[in-house]
Amino acid sequence: MTSPQNVPASTYRLQLTAEFTLDSAREVLPYLRDLGVDWLYLSPMLGAEEGSTHGYDVVDPTQVDDARGGETGLRELAEAVHAAGGGILADIVPNHVGVATPKDNTWWWDLLKHGRASKYAMAFDIDWAAGDSRIWLPVLGDGTDEDPEAELARLRVVDGELHYYENVFPLAPGTEEAARAAVGNNAGNTVGDEAGEEAVARAAHDLQNYRLMPWREADENLNYRRFFAVNSLAGVRVEIPRVFAETHREILSWVRDGLVDGLRVDHPDGLADPGGYFENLRQATGGIYLLGEKILEPGERLPAAWPMDGTTGYDALGEVDRILTDPAGAPELDEVAGRLGGWGRTEDPAGETDAAAEVVWAEMIHGTKRAVADGMLRAEVERLTRLVPGLVPDDEETGEHLVHDALAELLACFPVYRSYLPTGRHHLDDAAADAVRRRPDLAEAVEALLPLMADPDHPVGERFQQTSGMVMAKGVEDTAFYRYTRLASLNEVGGDPSSFALELERFHELQGDRQARMPRTMTTLSTHDTKRSEDVRARIDVLSEIPGEWVRTLDRLRELAPLGDGPFEKLLWETIVGAWPVDGSPLQTQRLADYALKAAREAATRTTWTEQDEEFEAALSDLAERATGTGALREEIQRIADRIAVPGVTNQVAMKLIQLTMPGIPDVYQGTEVPFPTLVDPDNRRSVDFRERAALLARLDDGWEPEFPAPAESEDGSTGPDGATLAEYAAGLKMLITSRALRARREHPEWFTRYEELDVLGEASDHVVAFTRGGCITVATRWPLGLEDEGGWGDAAVVLPRQTMVDLLTGRRFGGAFTDGATRLAEVFERHPVALLVPEDGNTLR
């Protein structure tokens, strides 16, 4: 862990684009400072692919992207931020660069032109031997059975470059002339006519340092490391000092010139030596605030020796979600998941409710990870195999490559994203044991591989660590998360959906541990990578309280709009209900259609990105139209959406308050200071109406307090708050919570220096999360429907310090020096389902 002098009290993530630039960030800065934000947390700023909406496809690491505001924009923003007393956390991408448009990436263009002789050749992670000293580029369309490379006939040489439709590639010096000479000397060809130009282009192609191949061959034959399975993002070798220096010169100048105050490192698991990289970065920056986008599996910890302040907060996200999920709903939800997906529920003798679900999840992700290792990432496994030639003979009877098979099985069995040898060696041993248990025929190969893979200096040991994270991400996040359907809100980055809920005692233990070990790590609820935003998940969590009602509703929805894929339908309908607007209006049709299509292709059970099922995809489009239109399907959705509307708001605000005040540095993802239900990218990068939010904040600061709407009778005779009025209440309360919590953290850091669970008395004690941070006290409602069924708070009380506390949300006072501290929760929650208490005298708690 580092000890930076400058640490944020909070951050606010902004997604920079050509439409929302650094200048735009400067324009919204006054609002964000009023909100209570300390530092801005900016998405990647270096030169990216033209039209990039995310910035993770850097093509020019030497300058700030002009489309995002350029160097002038960064300098002016930094000046404004620092003048206001804040800081900037910059997101950087050391693992890869964008190569979709070779001409826009000087390094890649030079590499393609000069091959191994390029001065940038060392920067890229290429297996030259496997490609016969050429880089294999998967850009060609489908050929024919007789000629898989028939598309080469469409190549043309234009102005000294090789063109394939809109794709443009350089020609190595002298190769155009050589190709024209060869074609001209070949009887029957006439240089200049169509056939002759085709022959020239093909002859020139054969002389290049790259080979164009059909795009479908990438997964098996690619010879450069990618970011996961994205052909247009090529891995960079920042472990080489010169490459580190060249790729970080601009970034380090930001630090040196005082423009940025901290760095967030994207995807460190892709690097050959993450620990060494963080050490290099610490030394080069003088030890500024440093985070890594590291996904920790439950129970996993960052290597203690890494010189960094923490992760980007997915571990905290999972903890907050799971204290709002009611474990009592697991049996019925598991039963329907088993009925739809073919896995049954068994009673564990020890009474563990997650027992069967854990087995199903483990088997599912083993299968999806193995499919990834055998499919889209087969080229990476082939490369690993080439690093240990002749280690074990191939099977004499079947001809199977046992080492390749063993490596793929080890990747499928690896329990975390990666190890950091020698740290994490036990994960490798566990994977080996599991692999041999599943495949005894691979025991000899696994035994031979193990000592080599445990050696961080052996090439196969180093590269296996880089590869295991790819397999985990694609097999779990991008496949199994769309197939496993206990409850859709559990299927989130960094989470284990076989873990249904978290006991309060365990939650408090985890927060105490975070305060002791990683007090400067980030916490978050929503990011540009989350499958569903916090507000969507909070509403889905309510379904765990009414499992029977939800199952009956689900059956009705599936009857009205059958897709023939039960597990996917369950995931889809839970997501739709979670994202449904509180005000009674429908979800936008195109947003729903886009989500459904992406989710279905990721699940890859009925349709895929490469092999589309047109009939199934048409059914998805029809479902989106009908769900957001009129008729029985829309009415059924609206009915269940109305049912969870009020408890959904309770969950949304409880989730927000807990995250903003728990140990760690809280991040607010753009727009989520009010309910902002978004889905998987690109939906979660939607533009934000900052003017509307600024007006709401001003209204609150002028003295308006959100008031829970009175029940009103609807057309069907049911009673409940008006949707529009409830939406206004939710927006106002979430904004109130966010602004008051962020201001408290920024203005009173002494209120957030420790962590202790508060005592809660009475039969309803399970329905409250209460803790103190040393001055600030959080009290939040959970499982609101169950609380209502039990008759409310009754005599339940929270034990507060014996001094007067003020609720920053309402101004009401509680406790005092001459009380026993026990304060009735019915009083605390008289106006809102959460409370944010601080000492009236402004001091820390006595």
N, C-alpha and C positions, 0 to 999 in steps of 0.2 A: 504494500500500500504506500502511496506517496503522501507527502505532507505539504500540499501546495499552499502558498500564502493567500491566494484568492480563490474562494469557494463560493458557488452560488447558493443563495437561499432557496431559489426555485428557478425553473427554466420554462420557456414557452416555445414549443416547436413550430417553426414556420417552414412551409414548403415553397421554396423559391422556384419560379418558372419564368417564362418570357412574359406572362401576363401579371404575375406577382413578383416583382423584382426587389432588389436591395433598396431601391428608392421607395417602393411600396411599403417595405418593412419600416423604413424611416418615417413614413407618413402615419403608420398605425402605432408607432412607438409611444406617443403620449397616452393613448388609450391603454396600451399594455402596462405602462408604468402606473397609471391610475388603477388598473386591475390588481396591482400588487406584484407583478412579475419583476424578478430581479435580472436574470440574464435571458437574452434571446438565444435560441437553439436553432441554428440554421442548417437546412439540408445542403448537400454538396454544392459548392460554388465554382469549382474549376470548370474550364471549358468542356462542354458536353456535346453529344451528338445534336445536330440541329433538330429542333422540335422536341427534345427530351423533356418529359414532364416530371422527372424525378432527379436527374443529375448524377445517377450512379454509373453512367456510361461515359466517363471522362475520356476525352480525346486529346486534350491539351493540358497537361499538369503544370504548365508554366505561367498560366494567367487565369484571372477571374473571368468567368464566362461573360462575354459582352451581352448576350441575350438576357442574362440575369442581373445586369446592372454594371458589370465591369469593375475595374479597380477603383474608379472614382466613386461608384456607388457604395463599395465596401468601406472606403475611407470616410465618406460622409456619414454612413450609418454608424460606424464605429465611434466617430467623434460625437454624434448625438447620443449614442448609448452611454458612453463613458461620462459625458457631461451630465447625464441624468443619474449617474451613480451606479449604472448597471455593467453588464459584461456580455461577451459573445462566446457561445460554445459552437464550434464549427465541426460539421460532419465531414470526415475525410474517407477516401476509398483507396487503400493501399494494395488491395488484392488483385485488381484487374483494371483494364481500360477498355473503352469502347472501340470496336473495329468494324462496325456495320458499314461504315463509309470509309474505306481505306484512305482515301485522299485527304480526309479531315484529320487523320492521325499521323503526324509526321513520322513517328517512330515505326508504326506498322507499315506505312508506305515504303519507307526506306528498307525495312526488313524484307518485304515482298520483292523489292527491286534488286537488292543485293544478296539476299539469302544469308548464309552463314558468315559472309564477309561484311555484313552490315555492322556499323558501330553500335547498333541497338540490339543485335542478336542476343546478347547475354541477358537483356532485360526480359525476354519472353521465355516461358517454360515450354520448350519444344523438344520433342523426341525426334531428332533429325534422322537417326538411323532407321526408325520405323517408317519414315516417309521417303526413304532413298534420297536423303538430303534435300527434300522439298517439304514445304508446308502444305498440308492438304486442307483446302477450303470448301466447305459444304454449301455451295450456292446454286448448283445446277438443278433444274427441274427434273421431273421423272423422264427417264429414257424409255427404251423398249426392251422387251425380253431379249431380243437379239443383240441390241447395242445399248447397255445401261447408260453410256455416255453420249447418246445421240444428240443431246442438247449442245454439245461442243460445236455442232454445225452452225449454231447461232452466234458464235463468237465473231467479232470483227475488230480489226486494228483501225483505230481512229485517232489521228493526231498524235501518234507515238504512244498510244495507250491501248490496252485490251479491253473491249467492251462486251458485256453480256447483259442485254437489256439496259437497265439503269445502273448496273454494277460496273464499276470502272477499276481497272488494275494496272499497275505500272509494268513496263517492259524492261527487262534487264538490258544494260547497254550492249548495243550491237546485235541484239536478237531479232529485231524487226528486219534489219538488213540481211541477216543470215537466212531468215525464213523466206524472204522474197527471192533471194538468190536460189534457195533450194527449190522453191516452187517453179521459178522461171526455168530452171535447168531440167525440170521434170516434164518430159514430153506429154502433151495433152492438156497442160494447164496454161492459162493465159492470165498473167498478173494484171489485175484491173477489172476483169469481168467478175460476175457474182461468184461463180465456181472458184475462180482463182483467188478471190479475196477470202472465201471460206477456207481454202487450202492454206493461204498465208496465215490466217488467224490460228488455225489448228497447229500449223508448224511452229508458229511463234509460241503458242501455249506450251508445246512440248519442250521448249528451251528455257522455260521460266524456273524461278526458285520456288514456285508454288504449283500445285496441281488443283484444278477445279474439279470437284466431284459432286455427284448427286447429293442433295441435302439429306436424303434418307440414310446415307452411309455414315453420317457424322457420329452416331452413337457407337458405331463399331470401329470406325477407321480413323477418327480424328487423332492428330498427333500433337496438338497443343492443348494445354490445360485451360479449361473454361471456368467461368463462374457457374457452378452447378451444371445445367445442361443448356446454357445460353451460348450459342455459337458466336454471337456478336460481342461477347465479353471475354477477352483473352487474359489469362493469368499473367501476373508480373512478379518477378523474382526480387522483391525488396530486401531479401536476406543478403544480397550482394551490395557492399557499401556504395559503389558508384551508382547503382540503380536507386538505392535509398536516397542518395544525395540529389540525383536528378529529379526524381518524382516528388521530392519534398522541399525543393528549394523555395517555391512560391509559398507553400504552407508555412515553412519556418520563417519566411520574411514577415508573414502576418503576425507571428508571435513576437519576433524581434522588434517590429515597428509598433507593437502594442495594439494591433487591430483586433486580435482575438485573445481570449483569456483562458480558453480550454479547448480540448479536442475530443471528439467522439470518433472512435475508429470502427469503421464498418467491417464486418465479417473477418475478424482476426483468425478464425478457425481455418481459413483457406491458406494461411501463410505457412511457410516451411518451419518457422520458428517464432511463434507469437510472443513468447517470453522475451526472446532476444530483440524482437522488433520494439516491444514496449520499452525495454531498457534503452535502446538507441533513441527512441522518441523522447524519453525522459531526459536523457543527457543533452539532446539537441535543443530542447525547449527550456532547460533549466528547471524542470519539474512542475509544469503547470497542471491544472486540473485535467485529469485524463480518464476517459471511460472507454470500455470496449463493448461492442454489440455481441455479447457472449450469452448464448442460451444455456442455462443451467438446468439439468434434469433435477427432479425432486431429490433433495439430500446432497446434491453435488455442490462443491465449493470451488471458487477460483483458486488457482495455485497461489499459495501465500507469498511466494517470492516475486510475483509479478508487481512491478512498480506502477500501479494504477489505483484509481479510487473506487472502481466498481464497474457494474454492468449498466445496461440501458433499461433494466427494470422489469423484464418479463417475469422474473421470479416473484416479485411483489404483486404483479397483476394477477397471477394465479392464486395467490394467497387471499387477496381481497375477494375475488370471485367466489372462492369456495367457502368463505364464512357466510355468504349470503345464499348459498344453495342448501336446501333443506334435505338432510339425509333420509328423512322419512319417505321421501318420494322415490328413492332409488329402486325399491322392489318392483313397483308397478311400471316404472319407466324401463327398467331392465327387462321385464317380462315382454313388453311390447317390442323392444329392440330385438330380443331373442326371437320373437314370433316373426318379425319382419325380416330379420337377417340370418335366421337359422342357428342362432346360438341360444341355448337354454340357460336358465338360472338355477344354480345349485345352492343349497344351504351349507355354509361352511360350519364344521363342528365347533369352531372357535367363535362363531357368531360374526365373522367378518363379512359385512354386507357387500364388499367389493370383490369377493373371492373369484366368482365366475367371470366377472367383468375384466378382472386383471388377466386371467388366462386368455380370454378372447382377444383382448388388446395385444398381449404379447405375441400371440400367434398371428394376428393380423399384420402387425408391423414387421414381424419377421418375413412374412410373405411379400409385403409391399417393398420392403428394403431389398429382398433378394431379387424381386422383379426389376427394380431399378439397377441393381448391380449387373444383372444379366441383360438389361435393355439399354435405357438411355445413357447409362454410365459404363457400359461394357468397355469402351475404349480406355477408360481409366484403369479398369481391372486388367485389361490386356497389358497396359504399360507396367503395372505392378508385376505382372507375371514375367515380363521381359527382364526385370531387374534380378531375377533369381533363376537363370537358365539352368536346366538339368538338375534342379534341386531334388526332384522326385521323378522317377520315370512315369510316363503316361500309362494309364491302365491298358494292359496288353489285350484284354478281351474286348473292351468297348472303344478303346482309342481316346477316351476322355482325358482332357488335360487336368490332372488331379490338382496341380498347384493353383491353376486358375479357379477351379471349382472351390478349393479350400479358401482362397482369398475372398471370393464372392460370399462364401458362407460366413466367414469371420466378419465381413462387413455387415452382413444381415443380422448377426448376433451381437454386434457391438452395442453396449447398453447406453452409451452417452454419445454426444456429438464427436468427441475426439479425446485422446489423451495428450499429455504434454510431457513426454518422457524426459527423465525417469518418473516424473509425477504421473500418476494414473496407470501405472503398470498393472495394477489389479484389475482394471477394466479389460485389459487385453487377456489376462488369465481367465476372467469370467467368460469372455467371448469364446476363447478356445475351448473351455469346458462345455459350453452350450453347443458349440459347433460339432464337437465329437459326439455329444449325446444325441444330437439330431442326425448326424451323418457319421456313423462309426467307420464307414469305408474311407473317410478322409483323415482318420487318426494319424496315419504316417505323415501325410503332407502337412497337417497342422503342427505336429510335433517338430518337423523339420523347419517350418517357418517361424515358430515362436521365438527362438533365440535371436533370429535376425530382425524380426519385427519389434522386439523389445530393446533393440540397440538404436538409440536416437541418431547415431552417426552412420548407420547403414542406410543406403538409399531406399530400400523397401520399408524400413522402419519410419523414415521421415515422410515418405509419400503416402503410406497407409494412413497416417494421421491426417493428412490433408484430404484424403479421399473419404474417410469415414463420415466426416461432417456433411459432405455432399450427399451421400447415400441416406443419411438420417433426414436431412432437410427435404429431399425429394420424396423419400418413401413415407415419411411421417407427416410433415407439415402440408405437403402438396398432393398427397394421395390419401393416406389413412384418415386424416382429419375430415375428409369428405365422404368417408365410408362408415366410420364408427359413430353410432348415433344414440348413445345413452341420453345425452342432453347437449344440444348444439353449442351452448355457451362454454362447455368444458373443452371444446376442440379449439384451443387457442395456442398461439406460439409460446413455447416454453412450458406448456402444461402437459399433464398426463391425464387424459380423460377417463382412465380407469379409476382415478381417484375422484370420487363424486363430491365429497364435502370435507371441510376441515373443522375439527373441533376447536372451540374457543381457546381451550387451554393450549393446544398446539399452536394456534395463531399467535397467542401472546408470547410463547416461547420463541417463535421465529422472529418476532419483532425485537425482543430483547437481544437475541443473537445478532441481528442486523445492527442494532445500536452499538453493540460491543465491538463487532468485527469490521463492519463496513458502513460507518455512519454517513459517508459521503457518496455512497452509491446512489444511482438514480432510481426513482420509482415511477411507474407509469400505469395508465389504464388503457390508452389508445395510442397507436403509432401508425406510420404509413405501411406497416407490414401486418397489422392485426387482421384476422379474418372477419371480425365483427367489432364495431366500436363498443366502448363501455356501455353506452346507452342501450344498444341492442342486446348485449349480454345481460344487462340488469333486468330487462323485461323477460328474457327467456328464463332467467333464474326463478321467476315467479311460478313457472310451470311446475317446478319441483314441489311446490306447495299444494298443487291441485292435480296430481298425476292422473287420477281417474277421469276427471273432467276433460283433461287434455287428451287422453287416449281416445275417449269417445269422439271428441272434436276431430282429432286426426283421422279416425276411421271415416268420419263423414266427409272430410275434405278429400281423402283419397278416393272415396266413392264418387264424388262429384267431378274430380279431375284426375283420373287414374293415369299413372305413368308406367306401371309395371315394374317399379324398382323401389320396394318398400323402404330399405334403409335410406336411400337418397331422398325419397319423398318426405320422410320424417325430418331429415336435416333441413330440407328446403322449406317445409311449412313452419318449423320452429324459427328459422331465420326470418321468414316473411312476417310472422307474428311479432317477433322482436323488433323488426325495423318499422312496423306499421305506425304511422303518425298518431299521436295522442289526440289530436283535435278532431279525429273522425274522417279526415280526408284520406284518400287512398295513397298508397305508395306509388311513385311514378312508374308507369308501365315499362319504360325503356330501362330504367335502373334495375327493376326486378328481372327483366328478360336478360340483361347483360350478366347479372349475378348468376342466374340459374344456368345459363350456358357455360360460364366459366367453371362453376362448381361441378357441373356434370362432366365436363371434359377433364377436370382434375381428378375426379373420382375414377374415371376411366372404366366404369362398369358397363355403360351402355353406349357411350360415345367418347371419343378422345380428340386430342388436338390434331392428330395426324390421320385418323381413320374416323371420319364423322358419320354418324347414323342420322341421315336427313329426316327420317320419320320421327325419331325420338326428339330431335332438336326442334322440329316443327311443333311437336306436342308441348315442349317447354314454352315456346313463344305463345302458343294458344293459351296455356295456363296463365301466363303473365297478363295477357289481354283480358281474360275472364276474371281473374282475381282482382284486377283494378278497375273493372267495369261495373256492370250492374247484374243483378241476378242472385241466385241461391249461393253461389260460391263466394261472392263478395259479402253477402249477408252473414255467412258463417264465419268468415274471417273477422268481420267487424264485431260480431258477438263476442268472440274470445278476446279480441283486442280490447274491447270495452271492459271485459272482466278483469284483465290484468293492468288496466290503465293506472289506477290509483296505487296499488302496491308496486307497480313498475316505477312510478315516480319516487316512492319511498326508497326502493333499491338504488335508483340512480343517484339520489342525493347522499344516501348513506355511503355508497361506494366512493363518491367523490370526496366527502369529508374524511373518511378513513385514510384514503391514499394521500391526501394533501397534508395530513398531520402525523402519519406514521413515520418511523425512522427512515432516513434517506433523504435525498434531494428530490422533491416532487417535480415532475414535468407535466405540463398541461399541453396536450396536443391541440393544434390550431382548431379553434371553434368550439371545443368541448367545455367551455365555461358555461354553456347552456346545453340542453339536450340536443345532440347532433348525431342522430342514428345513421351511421354509414356502414357500408359493406366492404368486402375485400377490394384491394386495389384494382382499377384506378378510382373506384368510388370513394375510398377514404382520402383521396387527395382533392376532393371537390373544393371549389372556391368557398371562401368564408365571407359572410356579410359583416364586416367589422363596424360599419356605421350603425347597423341595427343593434349590435352588442354594446357599442359605446353609448348609445342612447339609453339602453336599459340600465347600464351601470350608473349613468348620470341620474336617472330616475331614482334608483336605490339610494344614491348618495344625497339626494334631495329629501330623503325621509320616507319614501314609499316602502312599505313592507309587504311582501307577497302574503296573500290571505287565502287559505284553503277554501275553494268554492263550496257553497252550500249545495246539497243534493237537489236535483231537478228531475221531474218525471219525463221520461222519453216517450216516443210514439208507441213503443211496444208495452208501455206500462211499467217498465223497470225504472228504478231510481238510481241516480248517481250524478256526479258533477258534470256540468256541461263541458264538452271536449275542448272547446276553444278556451274556456276559462281555466280549465285544468292545465292546458298547455302554457298559458300565461303564468300560472302559479309555478309550474315546474321550471320554466325559464328563469323567472325571477329568483326562486329559491336557490337554484344551482349557481346562478351568477353571484348571489349574495354569499353563499358558502365559499365559492372560489375566491372572490375578492377579499373577504375578511380573513380567510386562512392564509392567503398569499401575503397580505399586508402584515399579518401577525408574524409570519416567518421572516419577512424582510426587516421589519422594524424592531422585533423583539427576539433575536436568535436565542437569548437566554431562556426563553420559554420552551425550547426544544433541545434539551441537553441530556435527557435520560428517558427511560421508558418503564412504566409500571402499569400492570393491570389494576383497575379499580374494583373494589368489592361491590357486587350487586346482590341484593337480598330479595327474597320473595319467589313465588312460583313462576313468574314470567321472566326470571333472570336470564333464561336462554335466549331471549329475544332482544338482547341489547349487547352492543360492543362498547366497552368503556375503558379508557386508558388515559393516563396522564403522561405528558412529556416533560414535566418539571415546572410547568407554569400554565401551559395550555392543556385543556382537558377535552377529549372527544367523547361524545355519547351519541350512539347511533342505533336506530331500530333495525332489526333484521327479522325475516320471516313474518311480514306484516299480516298476511291472511291467517296464519296460524294463531297469531296474537289476537286477532279479531274473534276467531272461533272460540278462544279460551276466555273471552270476556274482557279483554283489555288488560291494562297494567295492574289493576287491583291495588294491592299494598306494596308492590315491588318498589324498591328504592335503590339508588346508587349512593355510595358513601363518598362524600366530597371532603376535601380538606376543611379544617375548622377556621375558615376565613371566608369573607364575602367574595363570591364569584359572580362575574357578569357574563351573560350570554352575548357574544358578539353579533349574533343573528337577530336578536330581539331587544337587547338592552335590559332584559329582566335580570334580577339579582336572586341568588340562591345562597343558602348557608349563612355562616357567620361565626364569629369567635365563640359565641355562647350556645352553640348547637352541638349535637352529637355527630353532625355531618351527614346523617342519613336523609336523603332528599327524595321525595316520592317522584317516580318517573312520570306519573300522570301529570305532574306539575311541570317537570322539565320539558315534556313533549306536548304541552298544552297547545302550542301554535304550530309546531313543525315536528317532523319525525326525527330530527337531529338537533344537537346543541353543541356549540363551540364556546367553552367556558374559559375565562382567564381571570386572574386575580384583579379585584377592583382597584387595588392600590398600585397595580402595574408591576409589582415585584414578582419574583419567582415564588413557588409554593413553599410554605413553611412546614 
